[in-house]
Amino acid sequence: MDTKPMDVQQSATLTEIMSEPAAWQMALRELRQDSTIARIVEDSRNRTEWLFIGCGTSFYLAEAAANSWTLLTGQRARALPGSEPLLFPELALAKEPKLQAVIISRSGKTSEALRAAKVFKSEFHLPTIGITCAPNTPLGEICDATIRITSADEKSTVMTRSFTSMLLALQHLAARTVKNESCLKSLESMAEQFAPQIHAIAEKMQGFVAKHNFEDYVFLAQGPFHGIAREASLKVMEMSCSYSQAFHALEFRHGPKAIVSAKTCLMFFLSENGYQAEEEVLGEMAELGGVIITICNRASEHVRRNSDLVFELGFDGPDVARLAPYVVPAQLLGFFTGTKKNLDPDNPRNLTRVVILD
Ligand code: F1P
């Protein structure tokens, strides 16, 4: 059933997406002064393995945070959806003696996230860190310490600036843990540099969506960008009710490429580390007739020749500082595709803002 065309400019979701650079700058400024961060760095100084937990978008945030943690600290870090430690506790490997649990939840109320936090605390006697965008939450009651990014909270059901702001907060925590001032400054300068770019990105994406109709969407990335690809896929699903999948870029050759046609939209998130191998896959998918959107730091001639739409960040910093901005074009793809289909991303079909099971 088509809903009436929404007034795009009045959309809470679009407003929240467009506010991301300002939200990032505010969050990163506040974190510098946040005594909770300093306390967490001190209290977790002997923890050598980290387990990030979340549900839905917050699970993909956990994936991106875990990869960022290992890249920044050298420590082992994993991500699990909140349900896994509840159903398969032995697979959570929660008996690791120096394990630190981090539970991610924008609302701080998601039942599976709270249950996982309670199990870590009461059954495994693990130290628990919470991160949320809401004040006074059940998550904050359970965890030993809770990071609150209230300036990034949203009215919308779908998570956009809360995802990127909490990811940046966890990257900030990782950099503080190893006293990496250069990385802290990179996160802050990325947010500043991205701010004037976001309007042109939105206009480009809106124009692209107006000109194309797709049957399915594929998001491809390696390394720390894989969690971003999975979140991108969920955004397009949630906001436009489209068929959408994410893969490791080089994995896509091993079977899934069977689906590629002129009706397939493929978004590549190119890393600096894996650029050459990833752009080879990009060229092959263009050969198969797929429509290619490329998110990269700088585009090679090969990328330009084989892409239908290119977004270049142009930021000279570590790959981890590009995770948050890389997801913004995908959030906009989901939003404009949804409104083109006469759906209302502010009230996404079948979804609630929080999944409460109790
Ligand atoms: C997690 C979540 C969201 C999803 C929807 C339902 O919320 O699954 O990822 O988009 O809003 O809730 P939270 O635990 O981060 O509040």
Residues whose N, C-alpha, C, O or C-beta is under 5 A from the ligand:
A	BS01	F1P	C55 G56 T57 S58 I104 S105 R106 S107 G108 T110 T157 V158 M159 T352 R353 V354 V355
